[in-house]
Amino acid sequence: MTINTLKDLYIDQLQDIYSANRQSLNVTRDLRKAAHSQELRDALDAGVEGIEQGLSQVKELIQKHDADPRGEHCKGMEGLAAEARAHGIEADIADKDVRDASIIAQYQRMTHYGISGYGTACAFASRLGLEEDADVLEACLDNTRDGDEHMTAIAAGEVNPAAAEA
């Protein structure tokens, strides 16, 4: 797609978010399987639900603008997903708490990419006068931030102290 206008860029960013969410969904499911802490597993389950909800909402926004949700492949998330697999799932980490700390770090990297994407798309939607779109994207942004803050609390409260004793 040729990008000539802010609206074109907006649609491109939505497609990027859609692709990023699809990739992070699969990795998050796998991170959940590798996690030891029940609190972390529960948070990753909530993350899966949030990503699925975001996927659905972004898909609707893209289709509302007569575009193909799969019109973009997010290479940024491709790299983050590969890193999450390498360091959160496949790495030779003997201690379960250290692995959980690594899983949180990898998940949060993907989450921060999502925060950036939702924030940018929300700003574009607002500038374009697409207030309904902006409201949806703001809700996705808030949910993503909440999930990130929850992961930070798990890391600080349970996982990192246990990992420090390994």
C-alpha positions in Angstrom: 0.0 0.0 0.0 1.3 3.4 -0.9 1.2 5.8 2.0 0.2 9.3 0.9 -1.9 10.6 3.8 -2.1 10.4 7.5 -5.1 8.2 7.1 -3.0 5.8 4.9 -0.4 5.8 7.6 -3.1 5.2 10.3 -4.4 2.2 8.4 -0.8 0.9 8.0 -0.3 1.3 11.7 -3.5 -0.6 12.5 -2.4 -3.4 10.2 1.0 -3.5 12.0 -0.8 -3.7 15.4 -2.9 -6.6 14.1 0.1 -8.5 12.9 2.0 -7.8 16.1 -0.9 -9.0 18.2 -1.2 -12.2 16.1 2.4 -13.0 16.7 2.5 -12.1 20.3 -0.6 -14.2 21.0 1.1 -17.4 20.0 4.2 -16.6 22.0 2.3 -15.6 25.1 0.5 -18.9 25.1 3.8 -20.7 24.9 5.3 -18.4 27.7 2.3 -19.4 29.8 3.1 -23.1 29.4 6.7 -22.4 30.5 5.9 -20.3 33.5 6.1 -21.8 37.0 4.4 -19.2 39.2 0.7 -19.6 39.3 0.3 -15.8 39.6 2.4 -15.4 36.4 0.4 -18.1 34.6 -2.8 -16.4 35.5 -1.4 -13.0 34.3 -0.3 -14.6 31.0 -3.8 -16.1 30.7 -5.2 -12.6 31.1 -2.7 -11.4 28.6 -3.9 -13.9 26.0 -7.5 -12.8 26.6 -6.5 -9.1 26.3 -4.5 -9.8 23.1 -7.5 -11.7 21.6 -9.8 -8.8 22.5 -7.3 -6.3 20.9 -7.1 -8.4 17.8 -10.8 -8.5 17.4 -11.2 -4.7 18.0 -8.3 -3.7 15.6 -9.6 -6.1 12.9 -13.0 -4.4 13.1 -11.4 -0.9 12.8 -9.3 -2.0 9.8 -12.3 -3.5 8.1 -14.4 -0.4 8.8 -11.9 1.5 6.7 -12.2 -1.1 3.9 -8.7 -2.5 4.3 -7.3 -6.0 4.8 -6.3 -6.7 8.4 -3.5 -8.9 7.1 -2.1 -6.2 4.8 1.1 -5.8 6.9 3.6 -8.1 8.5 5.2 -6.6 11.7 8.9 -7.3 11.6 9.4 -5.6 14.9 7.2 -8.1 16.7 8.7 -10.9 14.7 12.0 -10.1 16.3 10.5 -9.6 19.8 8.6 -12.9 19.5 11.8 -14.7 18.4 13.6 -13.2 21.4 10.8 -14.2 23.7 11.0 -17.8 22.5 14.8 -17.9 22.7 15.1 -16.3 26.2 11.8 -17.3 27.8 11.1 -20.8 26.5 14.1 -22.4 24.8 16.9 -21.0 27.0 18.8 -23.4 29.2 17.6 -21.9 32.5 17.8 -24.4 35.4 16.0 -22.4 38.1 12.2 -22.0 37.7 12.2 -18.6 39.3 14.9 -17.3 37.0 12.9 -18.6 34.1 9.8 -16.8 35.3 11.8 -13.6 35.6 13.0 -14.0 32.0 9.4 -14.7 30.9 8.2 -11.5 32.4 11.1 -9.5 30.8 10.3 -10.9 27.4 6.5 -10.5 27.8 7.0 -6.9 28.9 9.2 -6.1 25.8 6.3 -7.3 23.6 3.9 -5.3 25.7 5.9 -2.1 25.4 5.8 -2.5 21.6 2.0 -2.8 21.9 1.8 0.3 24.1 3.7 2.3 21.5 1.6 1.0 18.6 -1.7 1.7 20.3 -0.6 5.1 21.5 0.5 6.1 18.0 -2.6 4.8 16.3 -4.8 6.5 18.9 -3.1 9.8 18.3 -3.5 9.5 14.6 -7.2 8.6 15.0 -7.8 11.6 17.2 -6.0 13.9 14.7 -8.1 12.5 11.9 -11.3 13.1 13.8 -12.0 9.4 14.1 -13.2 9.7 17.7 -14.9 6.3 17.8 -11.7 4.7 16.6 -9.7 6.7 19.1 -11.9 5.5 22.0 -11.4 1.9 21.0 -7.7 2.3 20.7 -7.5 4.2 24.0 -9.2 1.3 25.7 -6.8 -1.1 24.1 -3.9 1.1 25.3 -5.3 1.2 28.8 -5.7 -2.5 29.0 -2.2 -3.1 27.7 -0.7 -0.7 30.2 -2.7 -2.4 33.0 -1.3 -5.7 32.0 2.2 -4.3 31.9 1.8 -2.8 35.4 0.5 -6.2 36.7 3.6 -7.9 35.4 5.8 -5.4 37.1 4.0 -6.1 40.4 4.4 -9.8 39.9 8.1 -9.4 39.2 8.7 -7.1 42.1 6.5 -8.9 44.6 7.2 -12.6 44.0 9.3 -13.6 41.0 12.4 -11.4 41.2 13.0 -11.9 45.0 12.8 -15.6 44.5 15.0 -15.5 41.4 17.6 -13.5 43.4 17.9 -16.4 45.8 18.8 -18.8 43.0 
